[in-house]
Amino acid sequence: MEHPGLNEEIIQNFSKGDQQAFAAIFRLHYRPLCYFAVQLVQELSEAEDIVKDGFVKLWNKHADFDNAQTIKSFLYITTRNACLNSLRHEQVKNTVHKELAYLENDRCHELMLNQMIRLELMQEIYNEIEKLPEKRREVLKLAFIEGMKNAEIAQHLNLSIFTVKEHKAKALAHLRLRFSDKYILLLLFLFAKANS
């Protein structure tokens, strides 16, 4: 059965690799195929690319076709399959993107929560340090926040090294009543980093 717009001569010439015959097939089917593809992928430029790829495949197999109906069937099946592959690829990409976004949000939330806990603990420790007697408070701040050694603190405050050690020990003993050693050391370290 002869296809409207394609006579037997065009089909025979196409199967022999005639470019004018191919151009006639392209003109006949290109617009309807684009319309068909855009119904599936929803985007004209993507639909046009898919249809053009289908024509490239058709041209590469030109010797396999001997009638208009097989050409039309090949073009529509190739276009449909390419559209479905594109949709599957897009779906996988969106799923991966959503999962990454979820993980990223989850990770950000966790980091933010940890940061808030650290800041609250740091604030509590800082508040406790502020409650210490003046000399103990000064010694502790110079030791852990300024990073000074005992000899430097002694010289800076005009105290003996023994007195500096005593102030430091009593200040830490006071903090240990409220916080575990691990938190005190971690948070004094973080506080020192924040103020460096």
Phi, psi and omega in degrees: 000129183281136182274138179302129178090346178233112177268172185299325181296318179298317181296315180297316179296320178299315182295339177271357177095023180282124185288329178293323177294319178298318179298323179294319178295318180300312182299323183288320188255344188302306184296312178300323179294320178298318179298316179300313183292321183292334175296330182272311187266349174070003182228122187298314183297322179291319178299316180297318178298318180297316181296317179299319177299321178298320178292325176298316179297319178300313181298320180294340181247019189308327182290344183277351188251133180232002174209161187294325183293321179292326177296312180298314180299315180301313182297317181289319179294316179298317180295314179301313181298318180295322178295316180296320177298318179297317179295319178297316180299317180295321180295316179298315180300316180295320180296313179298317180299316180296318180296317179296318179297319179297313180297319180297315179296320180297315181295317179298317180299316181296316179297319180296318179298314178300318180297318180296317179298315179298316181296320178296316179296318179299318179296319179297315180296318180299318178298320178294321178298320180296337180279348182292155172303153190309309184295317179298317179300314180297315181299313182297316179295317180295323182288308189264330182267317178274342178075025181279149175277164183306316181296321179293318179296316180302314180293317183296320183261001180059049179235167175279157178299321178302315180296320178300313180299320180295315178299316181297314181298317181291323179295315179294322178299321178297316180294325180295337177295332182254330186230155176285155180306320182301313181292321180299310182295315180299313185284329173293324177295313178297320179297318179297320180294319181295333182257005181276000000 
